[in-house]
């Protein structure tokens, strides 16, 4: 793998330098060194370090046409929208900065067409579903997890394709928060005489694209904090057995996020893991260094390549390694209200105290933060708690 670097003297992420690198499985690594004189902060620095990852992340590959099945006539709108979400998730990790979208065409109680958006720049879910349905789409109902677009971008408007196919009704999971869309697609369909229903399984659809929605509404990346604990509450710098394998929660996380932040101390103790999911994209690895004199050395990166690596929608802050490498970054994230989600892996390990404060880093989270919608799940031998800040 060719490893490259770039120095950006006019921007700062923290009083430390940040090194951005990609997985060895994927695209060239990059190094960004930020000048301490700027006050642009964590968020704006991530903006500098990301944009249009689709040009450097590999395609989803494979087809997007799904063999149609027969369903019962008593299935309601929610059933088909849930199927849309299921289809959309086939493209996890491949659509950023675009959302994941699925579409189902139903006629006479039967699914006659299905499709999903495979990657940015390729046709949207509605197009693949209409192609799959062919002439059967006429007078049918189109179900789509996100509002159809009504503008020309890298692809034509999906509203026009639905109108041309003469569908009778369109059921939408949620309105697209993108200002370019934002109800304009719904208005166009209604003006064409198509019956439109909105807000079916809305929360499920929002959860599907939480990073995309957050980015559209705030212009900031969606940041998730992850760490590991022993059963007696001590912070651990390791991952549970099996969680990095295909199907494990950590392997799945790596393919879902545009970038992952790791401490420099991790480089000497642990391997920088890659997602083991079939066909997975790998996140850009952002390695924090305690000072500019870090032993990590990365060669140069061309300006042409650097200009393509901008606009992260989602970032995973992984609290593994030395506390000092991450404490200031964590505090900055809290102060700037940049943390949206938290994941805690509880390992079946009883950790002996070394006499220090086992919660020193976690104390940075502050007493005022509350976790909402906390949900547990099993991954191999670990329990993973997931909630929102």
Number of C-alpha atoms within 10 A of each C-alpha: 11 10 17 21 21 20 15 13 13 13 21 26 24 21 17 20 22 26 26 24 24 23 18 15 12 16 19 18 24 27 28 28 21 22 18 16 11 13 14 14 16 18 19 16 19 20 17 18 21 20 19 18 22 18 13 13 21 17 19 20 11 8 10 19 15 14 11 16 10 10 15 10 11 8 11 10 16 16 14 25 27 21 17 28 26 17 23 26 18 17 25 21 28 29 22 25 21 17 24 30 29 30 33 31 29 25 19 13 15 16 23 25 26 31 31 31 29 29 24 22 14 13 18 24 28 29 23 24 27 25 16 22 23 13 13 20 24 19 16 23 26 27 30 33 36 28 26 31 25 22 16 9 9 10 14 15 19 21 24 18 16 23 17 10 19 19 24 18 23 23 25 27 27 23 21 24 17 14 10 12 16 17 19 19 22 25 14 17 21 15 10 12 13 20 15 16 16 18 16 21 19 18 12 16 25 19 12 20 19 18 26 26 20 19 19 16 11 9 15 21 27 23 23 23 21 19 20 24 24 18 16 14 15 18 22 20 17 16 17 21 14 16 19 22 16 14 16 20 20 24 21 21 18 25 22 23 24 28 25 23 24 25 23 24 19 18 13 10 10 12 8 13 14 23 25 19 18 9 16 23 26 30 28 27 24 25 23 24 23 19 13 14 10 15 9 13 12 18 12 15 18 11 10 8 14 19 13 16 20 16 21 26 30 24 25 27 23 18 25 23 20 15 17 14 23 24 18 16 20 19 16 19 21 17 11 11 12 18 22 19 17 20 20 17 27 24 23 15 15 12 16 10 10 7 6 7 11 17 13 13 19 14 12 17 17 10 7 5 10 10 12 12 9 12 11 14 12 14 18 17 13 24 19 21 16 20 17 17 17
